[in-house]
């Protein structure tokens, strides 16, 4: 192998290693372990819903359930959302969803992994298609929580519609 080729191979290997290191440094791991699901909640909707605002999270109607963590215990929530999605607009933009738990004091807790607006539920291009998201909460203390799905149109998105969606929430014992 010539010296020039060896140099190019070495530079490429170093670049790949650095890219993996940077990616791993930005990752935030999260995990939970449960023994059993003590309650399950199901919600669904067959009528389409369209996000009306840009740059603000909006609650998806009927994709919401109330759960109660009994006194003297803790639980975590496992939430799954599936829907047909249509995202229209600038090809560099995207449509996002997240799952949150809101306690009785009104504090909003984004379920894990917390990605804020970075989660791309759908991107422009193509017809309506099926998409899914699953998230879990940190350990929740006693009380009542509203667990809901929210949607966001990033700047550049002209339409974000969800149809035929299902929302499943499990209350899991540690």
C-alpha positions as CSV (number, residue, x, y, z in Angstrom):
1,X,0.0,0.0,0.0
2,X,1.4,3.4,-0.9
3,X,2.0,6.0,1.9
4,X,-0.7,8.3,0.5
5,X,-3.3,5.5,0.7
6,X,-2.2,4.5,4.2
7,X,-2.6,8.2,5.2
8,X,-6.1,8.4,3.8
9,X,-7.2,5.2,5.5
10,X,-5.8,6.3,8.8
11,X,-7.5,9.7,8.5
12,X,-10.8,8.1,7.6
13,X,-10.6,5.7,10.6
14,X,-9.7,8.6,12.9
15,X,-12.7,10.6,11.6
16,X,-15.1,7.7,12.2
17,X,-13.8,7.2,15.7
18,X,-14.2,10.9,16.5
19,X,-17.7,10.9,15.1
20,X,-18.7,8.0,17.2
21,X,-17.2,9.6,20.3
22,X,-19.1,12.8,19.8
23,X,-22.3,10.9,19.2
24,X,-21.9,8.9,22.3
25,X,-21.0,12.0,24.3
26,X,-24.3,13.6,23.4
27,X,-26.4,10.5,24.2
28,X,-28.2,10.6,27.5
29,X,-29.1,7.0,28.6
30,X,-32.3,6.4,30.6
31,X,-33.8,3.2,31.9
32,X,-36.5,1.7,34.2
33,X,-37.2,-1.8,35.5
34,X,-40.7,-2.9,36.5
35,X,-42.1,-6.1,38.0
36,X,-45.7,-5.9,36.7
37,X,-48.2,-3.6,35.1
38,X,-50.9,-2.8,37.8
39,X,-53.3,-1.0,35.4
40,X,-53.6,-0.3,31.7
41,X,-55.5,2.5,30.0
42,X,-56.5,2.7,26.3
43,X,-57.7,5.6,24.2
44,X,-58.2,5.9,20.5
45,X,-59.7,8.1,17.8
46,X,-60.7,7.5,14.2
47,X,-61.3,11.1,13.2
48,X,-58.4,13.1,11.9
49,X,-56.8,15.9,14.0
50,X,-54.6,18.7,12.6
51,X,-52.0,20.7,14.6
52,X,-53.1,24.3,14.4
53,X,-50.0,26.2,15.7
54,X,-46.4,26.4,14.7
55,X,-43.7,26.3,17.4
56,X,-45.9,25.4,20.4
57,X,-46.9,22.0,21.8
58,X,-50.6,21.2,21.4
59,X,-52.6,18.5,23.2
60,X,-53.9,15.8,20.9
61,X,-57.6,15.4,21.8
62,X,-58.6,12.1,23.3
63,X,-54.9,11.0,23.5
64,X,-55.0,11.6,27.3
65,X,-55.6,9.3,30.3
66,X,-55.6,9.9,34.1
67,X,-53.6,7.6,36.3
68,X,-53.4,7.4,40.0
69,X,-50.3,6.2,42.0
70,X,-51.5,4.9,45.3
71,X,-50.4,6.4,48.6
72,X,-47.2,5.0,50.0
73,X,-46.1,3.6,46.6
74,X,-44.2,4.7,43.4
75,X,-45.0,3.7,39.8
76,X,-43.7,4.5,36.4
77,X,-45.7,5.0,33.2
78,X,-45.1,3.1,30.0
79,X,-46.9,5.0,27.1
80,X,-47.2,4.0,23.5
81,X,-48.8,6.1,20.7
82,X,-49.4,5.0,17.1
83,X,-51.0,7.0,14.3
84,X,-51.3,7.6,10.6
85,X,-49.4,10.8,10.1
86,X,-49.2,13.4,7.3
87,X,-46.4,16.0,7.5
88,X,-46.3,18.6,4.8
89,X,-43.8,21.5,4.3
90,X,-40.1,22.3,4.0
91,X,-38.1,19.1,3.5
92,X,-35.6,20.2,6.1
93,X,-38.3,20.6,8.8
94,X,-40.2,17.9,10.7
95,X,-43.3,17.0,12.8
96,X,-42.8,16.1,16.4
97,X,-44.7,14.4,19.1
98,X,-44.0,13.8,22.8
99,X,-45.7,12.2,25.8
100,X,-45.9,14.1,29.1
101,X,-47.3,13.5,32.6
102,X,-48.9,16.4,34.3
103,X,-49.2,16.2,38.1
104,X,-52.0,17.8,40.2
105,X,-49.8,20.9,40.8
106,X,-49.6,21.4,37.0
107,X,-46.0,20.4,36.6
108,X,-45.3,18.9,33.2
109,X,-42.8,15.9,33.1
110,X,-41.7,14.8,29.6
111,X,-41.4,11.1,29.4
112,X,-38.0,9.5,28.7
113,X,-36.0,9.6,26.6
114,X,-36.4,13.4,26.9
115,X,-35.8,14.8,23.4
116,X,-37.8,18.0,23.4
117,X,-38.4,19.1,19.8
118,X,-35.6,16.8,18.4
119,X,-37.8,13.7,18.0
120,X,-38.9,13.4,14.3
121,X,-42.2,11.6,14.4
122,X,-42.6,12.3,10.7
123,X,-40.9,14.3,7.9
124,X,-42.4,15.9,4.8
125,X,-42.7,13.8,1.7
126,X,-45.1,11.0,0.8
127,X,-48.6,10.2,1.7
128,X,-50.2,9.4,5.1
129,X,-48.3,6.6,6.7
130,X,-48.2,4.8,10.1
131,X,-45.8,5.9,12.8
132,X,-45.2,5.0,16.5
133,X,-43.6,6.3,19.7
134,X,-43.0,4.6,23.0
135,X,-41.9,6.5,26.1
136,X,-41.6,5.8,29.9
137,X,-41.6,8.1,32.9
138,X,-39.2,8.5,35.8
139,X,-40.4,7.1,39.1
140,X,-43.7,8.9,40.0
141,X,-44.8,9.4,43.6
142,X,-48.3,9.1,45.0
143,X,-51.0,11.3,43.3
144,X,-53.0,11.7,40.2
145,X,-51.3,12.4,36.8
146,X,-52.7,13.2,33.4
147,X,-50.7,11.4,30.7
148,X,-51.1,12.9,27.3
149,X,-49.6,13.1,23.8
150,X,-48.7,16.5,22.4
151,X,-47.8,17.4,18.8
152,X,-45.6,20.2,17.4
153,X,-45.2,21.7,14.0
154,X,-41.7,22.9,13.5
155,X,-41.2,26.2,11.6
156,X,-41.5,25.4,7.9
157,X,-44.3,22.8,8.3
158,X,-47.6,23.8,6.7
159,X,-49.7,20.8,7.8
160,X,-49.3,18.1,10.5
161,X,-52.3,15.7,10.6
162,X,-52.8,12.6,12.7
163,X,-55.5,10.0,12.1
164,X,-56.7,6.7,13.4
165,X,-54.5,6.9,16.5
166,X,-54.2,4.7,19.6
167,X,-52.8,5.6,22.9
168,X,-51.9,2.9,25.5
169,X,-50.6,3.7,29.0
170,X,-49.5,1.1,31.5
171,X,-48.9,1.9,35.2
172,X,-45.9,-0.2,36.2
173,X,-44.8,-1.3,39.6
174,X,-41.1,-1.1,40.4
